[in-house]
């Protein structure tokens, strides 16, 4: 019986010792019993103190506000270089405006024959509408005469009707399997009206070029370029704008001169 009690209290002492190491805010004294079942209390066991390195490592691991090199690299914002793209887009839009102006000016009749002056005319043949230059070859016989040679001789009537209906004021005649169109001299009223159309076309294309400029500047502003880079980009876009505006003005002046000389 005594041996059984000694084993029981020995097991209990082991549990109490483990609890004294696990909980730092509480401690228990170890109970020691003699074979005569008289129990005494030893002095309390000292608290378990973790190694100092443990706290140091924990503090380092959970330090607030400390960033590693990897974190700093991830937080760095890299602004992409979109300068070439901005300029290329602006040039493309400005060139499209110049091309549009060129087509509009080619529609205006002057006192001289031009192969491209009939390109904008739409012809309906076989129930299908298409530009005249896809149905015939237009050539200049002399400064006052055009020749229209259809690919299909059966379409000559449709070509004649379309030219007469155009605002050019031409009255072609059938000459075998082709049309001959004489270019009449311009009247003063016609010259004045054509010059007004040229002036309006010039202003329209310059506004279109300036809109392309403004779009480019807005893109630069939103991209967040550094101040010096933004100024440099604005200067380059302004130079492109001046270049294309001058090109439009030169084209319109040449067309006005052509109209005035008849």
PyMOL commands that set and color helices and strands:
alter all, ss='L'
color gray80, all
select helices_A, chain A and resi 2-22+52-61+69-75+83-106+115-118+132-134+153-165+188-223+227-261
alter helices_A, ss='H'
color red, helices_A
select strands_A, chain A and resi 31-33+39-41+122-125+128-131+136-142+145-150+173-175+178-182
alter strands_A, ss='S'
color yellow, strands_A
deselect
rebuild
show_as cartoon
